Amino acid sequence: MKLMPWSITLILLVLLGAAISAVRQWQHNGPANSTEQSAAVTAQNVTNQLYLPRRQVSGVLKAPQYLQLTNELSGTVSRLNFSSGAIVEKDQVLLEIDHQEELARLAATEVRLAQQQKTVQRYQQLYQGQKVSTEALELAQARLSELRAEQQVLQSVIAKKVLKAPFRARAGIHDLQPGQFLERNLVLTSLIGLTGHSWVDFSVPQSLPELAPGAKVDVYLPGQSEPVTAEVMSVEAQVSAQLRQLRYRASLPLPQQQLRANQLVQVDFATGEQQQLPAIPATAIVRDQLGDYVYLLEKDQAGVFRARRQQVQLGPRLGEQVLVTAGLQQAQLIANEGAFKLRDGLRAEVTPTPASSFTAATEF
């Protein structure tokens, strides 16, 4: 009869041990997974994208025909034949500086010149008849040459006081007035030739591949979204000593009349061969003091997605996509939105990516 309580106690101890073992087994298989920390993210497969490396630099529009109109001689403006900003034709008289004195001296010189020519002709006839000496003939000829030189000097002075347009151009703004006295070598205005093309000058760092004459570049004009193709026509012989850049000049097939010289433009050109690079959304990138990272999503033995931190080297950004130059391969599955919540080994709860956003992973 005394064995009965001990038997009951023993049975209860066995049942209690079994219950404790069952509870531990249940905690290991069930709640551990249900209470494991996780993060909800969207995901997508890495896809390759064609990319042509390009560079954009600032350029300046230059007029193929340009000069600053100056007066070599001083004097009073006697005639003004153009207005500010007007279009002037080639050989059009723009301005005259008073040259009445030179005209009078030229007329007198031409009279003496005509008389001296007759004298030389008469001396030549007399010399043939041996009626004048050789010295007399030579003196007459020397005087004729002197008068001709004097005539040329006066004509040159008059030409310097009558300023003409060397080419068809648009004149700049000026403050000239008839009767105004001009000091010598004064800049009067500017003339920009109305050519059928324009120049674009730009400089490229020496670290980039050199552009050969004939290479094509895209020029973005102010206020225009579509580029105009220009052709490189000349390359500077040396790199600039200050900035270590090489200067280029390209021909832009637009009339100078449609442009403004010295305008800033953007010049875009290729710097390498076309290649395929992995493209990822900008939201998939995680940054810290050690660099740029993405999180790869890989399944463990139980088929659960786990995050693995992967360092990447980023290239240029194309809209919402960023190209990757190293660290990723096509078709790898990466976390997109919510990637900042992940860490190495953390369970990832993958939610579908909207079809309108990016290319979703083919298999989760």
Summary of the structure (lengths in Angstrom):
residues: 364
radius of gyration: 44.8
end to end distance: 66.2
largest distance: 186.7
contacts: 999
relative contact order: 0.20
helix: 27%
strand: 38%
